[in-house]
Amino acid sequence: MRLRHRVRLWVNLVNGSTLAGLAAARIGGATLAQLPDGLLVATGYRLPVPPAPAYTLGNVIVTRRPALAFDTPLCRHEARHSTQYAWCGGLLMLPVYFAAAGVSWLISGDVGPWNVFERAAGLADGNYTDRPLRALLRRRLSAT
C-alpha cells in the first residue's frame, strides 16, 4: 500500500469517520469486503437514505449494489471522497459537504454539479451531470 493510502487509512481511523462508516454498514445490513488501498466496501446496504448509488464515510464505501469493483469510475470517485474525509477532519466534513450540496442546489437545482466535493471527486465518475447555473443567476452574471 502506498504511503498516502496508509496515511489516509490511519487518519480516517483516528478521526472516527471509518468507524462511522462501519456502523452505517452494520445498521444498513451491508456485507463488508476489503478493497485495495486500505478501503472497505459495504455492499447490499438496505436503508433508503441517502438515495445515492454509493456514499463514503471514512474508508468505507457503502452501496446498495451487490458488488462494487475497485477499477470502476464510481469506486474511484468514492475513494476520492475517502481522501476528502482525511483532509477535512473526518465527520466534520459532513456539515461542510451538506452546505456545499445546498449551495449547488440553490445555484443549479441539483445537489451535485456545483458541490466542490463532488467536482473534486469527479462529476462523471460519480454519475453526476454538469448543469448550468439557474437562468436568473446567468442573467445577473452576464449583466455585470
C-alpha positions as CSV (number, residue, x, y, z in Angstrom):
1,M,0.0,0.0,0.0
2,R,1.3,3.5,-0.9
3,L,2.2,5.8,1.9
4,R,-0.6,8.2,1.0
5,H,-3.2,5.5,1.3
6,R,-1.7,4.3,4.6
7,V,-1.8,7.8,6.0
8,R,-5.5,8.2,4.8
9,L,-6.3,4.9,6.5
10,W,-4.9,5.9,9.8
11,V,-6.2,9.5,9.7
12,N,-9.7,8.2,9.0
13,L,-9.5,5.7,11.8
14,V,-8.3,8.3,14.3
15,N,-10.9,10.9,13.2
16,G,-13.7,8.4,13.6
17,S,-15.1,8.6,10.1
18,T,-14.2,5.0,9.2
19,L,-15.8,3.8,12.5
20,A,-18.9,5.7,11.5
21,G,-18.8,4.0,8.1
22,L,-18.6,0.6,9.7
23,A,-21.5,1.5,12.0
24,A,-23.6,2.7,9.0
25,A,-22.8,-0.5,7.1
26,R,-23.9,-2.7,10.0
27,I,-27.1,-0.7,10.6
28,G,-27.9,-1.0,6.9
29,G,-27.3,-4.7,6.8
30,A,-24.4,-4.5,4.4
31,T,-21.7,-7.0,3.8
32,L,-18.1,-5.8,4.2
33,A,-15.2,-6.7,1.9
34,Q,-11.7,-5.3,1.5
35,L,-10.6,-3.3,-1.4
36,P,-7.0,-2.2,-2.3
37,D,-5.5,1.0,-0.9
38,G,-7.0,0.4,2.6
39,L,-10.6,0.8,1.5
40,L,-13.6,-1.3,2.5
41,V,-16.8,-1.8,0.5
42,A,-20.1,-2.4,2.2
43,T,-22.4,-3.9,-0.4
44,G,-26.1,-4.7,-0.1
45,Y,-26.9,-1.7,2.0
46,R,-30.7,-1.8,2.7
47,L,-31.7,1.6,4.1
48,P,-33.4,4.2,1.8
49,V,-31.2,7.1,2.8
50,P,-29.2,8.5,1.3
51,P,-30.6,7.9,-2.2
52,A,-27.2,7.9,-3.9
53,P,-25.9,4.7,-5.5
54,A,-23.0,4.8,-3.2
55,Y,-21.6,7.0,-0.4
56,T,-18.5,7.1,1.7
57,L,-17.7,7.5,5.4
58,G,-14.0,7.5,6.1
59,N,-12.5,4.5,4.3
60,V,-15.8,2.7,3.9
61,I,-17.7,2.9,0.6
62,V,-21.3,2.0,1.2
63,T,-23.6,0.8,-1.7
64,R,-26.9,-0.9,-2.3
65,R,-25.3,-2.8,-5.2
66,P,-24.4,-6.5,-4.7
67,A,-20.8,-5.7,-5.7
68,L,-18.6,-2.7,-6.5
69,A,-15.3,-3.4,-8.3
70,F,-12.3,-1.4,-7.4
71,D,-11.4,-0.5,-11.0
72,T,-14.7,1.3,-11.7
73,P,-15.3,5.0,-12.1
74,L,-17.8,5.0,-9.2
75,C,-15.3,3.3,-6.9
76,R,-12.5,5.8,-7.9
77,H,-15.0,8.7,-7.2
78,E,-15.8,7.3,-3.7
79,A,-12.1,6.7,-3.0
80,R,-11.5,10.4,-3.6
81,H,-14.2,11.2,-1.0
82,S,-12.4,9.0,1.4
83,T,-9.3,11.2,1.0
84,Q,-11.5,14.3,1.5
85,Y,-12.6,12.9,4.9
86,A,-9.0,12.7,5.9
87,W,-8.3,16.3,4.8
88,C,-11.5,17.7,6.3
89,G,-11.2,16.3,9.8
90,G,-13.4,13.3,9.4
91,L,-17.0,13.7,10.3
92,L,-16.5,17.5,10.3
93,M,-16.7,17.1,6.6
94,L,-20.4,16.2,6.7
95,P,-21.9,19.7,7.6
96,V,-19.5,21.3,5.1
97,Y,-20.4,18.8,2.4
98,F,-24.2,19.3,3.0
99,A,-23.6,23.1,2.9
100,A,-21.8,22.7,-0.4
101,A,-24.7,20.5,-1.7
102,G,-27.2,23.2,-0.6
103,V,-25.2,25.9,-2.5
104,S,-25.1,23.6,-5.6
105,W,-28.9,23.1,-5.4
106,L,-29.5,26.9,-4.9
107,I,-27.5,27.8,-8.0
108,S,-28.2,24.9,-10.3
109,G,-31.3,23.0,-9.0
110,D,-29.1,19.9,-8.3
111,V,-27.1,18.9,-5.2
112,G,-24.1,17.6,-7.2
113,P,-22.8,19.7,-10.1
114,W,-21.7,22.8,-8.2
115,N,-20.8,20.9,-5.0
116,V,-17.0,21.5,-4.6
117,F,-16.6,18.0,-3.1
118,E,-18.3,16.3,-6.0
119,R,-16.4,18.3,-8.5
120,A,-13.1,17.4,-6.8
121,A,-14.1,13.7,-6.8
122,G,-15.0,13.8,-10.5
123,L,-18.6,14.5,-11.5
124,A,-18.8,12.0,-14.3
125,D,-17.2,9.2,-12.2
126,G,-19.9,9.8,-9.5
127,N,-22.7,9.7,-12.1
128,Y,-23.4,13.4,-11.9
129,T,-24.1,15.5,-14.9
130,D,-22.8,19.1,-15.1
131,R,-25.6,21.6,-15.1
132,P,-25.6,25.3,-15.9
133,L,-26.4,27.9,-13.3
134,R,-30.1,28.8,-12.9
135,A,-31.3,31.2,-15.5
136,L,-31.7,34.1,-13.0
137,L,-28.1,33.7,-12.0
138,R,-26.9,33.5,-15.6
139,R,-28.7,36.7,-16.4
140,R,-27.3,38.5,-13.3
141,L,-23.8,37.4,-14.1
142,S,-24.0,38.3,-17.7
143,A,-25.4,41.8,-16.8
144,T,-22.2,42.6,-14.8
